[in-house]
Amino acid sequence: MNTPAAVRIERSNFEGSWSDVCPHCGKVQIEHRVTHGPYDGVLYEHRMPCRPEQEKIRGAQRRTVVTIRVIILIGWMLVPFLYLLLQQFVAIVGWIAFGIGILQLCVVTIKLFGDPDRWIPGHKKKKTEELRNAHYIYHCEQNPDAFARLRAENFEREENQRHAQKSSANKKSVE
């Protein structure tokens, strides 16, 4: 294998100076340096992270994973679940509205057919007669002496009418 005379150096992930101090561990950057090659006249320099930097990277990855899990939980599980709950709520509200409509129909029907004066012929006349009789009964209960006199007068008048009819019938038969 022939090695080329001029080797070009490429850095893969480090743009600073190797003599600078690492901000994570306090050591010189060259201690973190790894070289590969030369391959086709190119020597690759790579900076490996130190322990504190690795922990920082792992922490960032953990936060990313937790964020992704939260997004999955909210976006793929909670949102569809809330959508299903909303559908059930809408269905329940629909049934409640249907029930309210049925109740309104019953109320209107009772208002229409509940008043028999509107749909039973002769009911109004019968009702007023019942009210009149109830009024007379009330006053008779309030004044029983006057009611007894009125009843006696009515019986006497009816007796007189019967006698008058009998006598007129007897006069016609005699003639």
C-alpha positions as CSV (number, residue, x, y, z in Angstrom):
1,M,0.0,0.0,0.0
2,N,1.4,3.3,-1.0
3,T,1.0,6.2,1.4
4,P,0.6,9.5,-0.1
5,A,3.2,12.1,0.6
6,A,0.7,14.9,1.5
7,V,-1.9,14.0,4.0
8,R,-4.9,16.2,4.4
9,I,-6.6,16.5,7.8
10,E,-10.3,16.7,8.2
11,R,-12.2,17.2,11.4
12,S,-15.5,15.5,11.7
13,N,-17.1,17.2,14.7
14,F,-14.7,19.7,16.2
15,E,-14.0,23.2,14.9
16,G,-12.0,24.7,17.8
17,S,-8.3,24.5,18.8
18,W,-6.9,21.3,20.4
19,S,-5.1,23.4,22.9
20,D,-8.3,24.9,24.3
21,V,-9.7,23.7,27.7
22,C,-12.8,21.5,27.7
23,P,-15.7,23.4,29.3
24,H,-17.2,20.1,30.7
25,C,-14.2,18.4,32.4
26,G,-11.5,21.2,32.5
27,K,-8.9,19.1,30.5
28,V,-7.2,20.1,27.3
29,Q,-9.2,19.2,24.2
30,I,-6.4,17.1,22.7
31,E,-7.0,14.5,25.3
32,H,-10.4,13.9,23.8
33,R,-8.9,13.5,20.2
34,V,-9.2,10.3,18.2
35,T,-7.6,9.9,14.8
36,H,-8.5,7.5,12.0
37,G,-6.7,7.0,8.8
38,P,-5.1,8.1,6.6
39,Y,-7.7,6.9,4.1
40,D,-7.1,8.0,0.5
41,G,-4.8,10.7,1.7
42,V,-7.2,12.0,4.4
43,L,-6.6,11.8,8.1
44,Y,-9.8,12.1,10.1
45,E,-9.7,13.7,13.6
46,H,-12.7,13.2,15.8
47,R,-13.3,14.6,19.3
48,M,-14.8,12.1,21.7
49,P,-17.0,13.5,24.5
50,C,-15.7,13.3,28.1
51,R,-17.8,11.8,30.9
52,P,-19.5,15.0,32.1
53,E,-20.4,15.8,28.4
54,Q,-21.7,12.3,27.9
55,E,-24.0,12.7,30.9
56,K,-25.2,16.0,29.5
57,I,-25.9,14.4,26.2
58,R,-27.7,11.5,27.8
59,G,-29.8,14.0,29.8
60,A,-30.7,15.8,26.7
61,Q,-31.6,12.5,25.0
62,R,-33.8,11.6,28.0
63,R,-35.6,14.9,27.9
64,T,-36.2,14.3,24.2
65,V,-37.5,10.9,24.8
66,V,-39.8,12.1,27.6
67,T,-41.0,14.9,25.3
68,I,-41.7,12.4,22.5
69,R,-43.6,10.2,25.0
70,V,-45.7,13.1,26.2
71,I,-46.4,14.1,22.6
72,I,-47.4,10.5,21.9
73,L,-49.5,10.3,25.0
74,I,-51.3,13.6,24.3
75,G,-51.5,13.5,20.5
76,W,-52.1,9.8,20.0
77,M,-54.0,8.7,23.1
78,L,-55.6,11.6,25.0
79,V,-56.8,13.6,21.9
80,P,-58.7,10.5,20.5
81,F,-59.9,9.7,23.9
82,L,-61.2,13.2,24.4
83,Y,-62.8,13.0,21.0
84,L,-64.6,9.8,22.0
85,L,-65.8,11.5,25.2
86,L,-67.0,14.5,23.2
87,Q,-69.0,12.1,20.9
88,Q,-70.5,10.4,23.9
89,F,-71.4,13.8,25.4
90,V,-73.0,14.9,22.1
91,A,-75.0,11.7,22.1
92,I,-76.1,12.2,25.6
93,V,-77.1,15.8,24.9
94,G,-78.9,14.6,21.8
95,W,-81.0,12.1,23.9
96,I,-81.7,14.7,26.5
97,A,-82.9,17.1,23.7
98,F,-85.0,14.2,22.3
99,G,-86.5,13.7,25.8
100,I,-87.2,17.4,26.2
101,G,-89.0,17.3,22.8
102,I,-91.1,14.4,23.8
103,L,-92.1,16.2,27.1
104,Q,-93.0,19.3,25.1
105,L,-95.1,17.2,22.8
106,C,-96.9,15.7,25.8
107,V,-97.5,19.1,27.3
108,V,-99.0,20.5,24.1
109,T,-101.1,17.3,23.7
110,I,-102.4,17.7,27.3
111,K,-103.1,21.3,26.7
112,L,-105.0,20.5,23.5
113,F,-106.9,17.4,24.7
114,G,-106.7,18.1,28.5
115,D,-109.5,20.7,28.1
116,P,-112.5,18.5,27.2
117,D,-114.5,21.7,26.2
118,R,-112.5,21.7,23.0
119,W,-113.1,18.1,21.8
120,I,-116.1,16.6,23.7
121,P,-119.4,17.9,22.4
122,G,-121.7,19.1,25.2
123,H,-119.1,19.0,27.8
124,K,-119.1,22.7,28.4
125,K,-122.8,22.7,29.1
126,K,-122.5,19.8,31.5
127,K,-119.6,21.4,33.2
128,T,-121.5,24.7,33.8
129,E,-124.5,22.7,35.1
130,E,-122.3,20.8,37.5
131,L,-120.7,24.1,38.7
132,R,-124.2,25.6,39.2
133,N,-125.4,22.5,41.2
134,A,-122.2,22.7,43.3
135,H,-122.9,26.4,44.0
136,Y,-126.5,25.5,45.1
137,I,-125.2,22.6,47.3
138,Y,-122.7,25.0,48.9
139,H,-125.4,27.5,49.8
140,C,-127.7,24.8,51.1
141,E,-125.0,23.5,53.4
142,Q,-124.4,27.0,54.6
143,N,-128.1,27.6,55.5
144,P,-129.8,24.2,56.2
145,D,-133.0,25.8,57.7
146,A,-133.7,27.8,54.6
147,F,-133.0,24.7,52.5
148,A,-135.5,22.7,54.5
149,R,-138.2,25.5,53.9
150,L,-137.3,25.6,50.2
151,R,-137.6,21.8,50.0
152,A,-141.0,21.8,51.7
153,E,-142.3,24.6,49.4
154,N,-141.1,22.7,46.4
155,F,-142.8,19.5,47.6
156,E,-146.0,21.4,48.3
157,R,-145.9,23.1,44.9
158,E,-145.4,19.8,43.2
159,E,-148.2,18.2,45.2
160,N,-150.5,21.1,44.2
161,Q,-149.6,20.7,40.5
162,R,-150.3,16.9,40.7
163,H,-153.7,17.5,42.3
164,A,-154.5,20.2,39.6
165,Q,-153.6,17.8,36.9
166,K,-155.7,15.0,38.4
167,S,-158.7,17.3,38.8
168,S,-158.4,18.6,35.2
169,A,-158.1,15.0,34.0
170,N,-161.3,14.1,36.1
171,K,-163.2,17.1,34.7
172,K,-162.4,16.0,31.1
173,S,-163.4,12.4,31.8
174,V,-166.7,13.5,33.4
175,E,-167.6,15.7,30.4
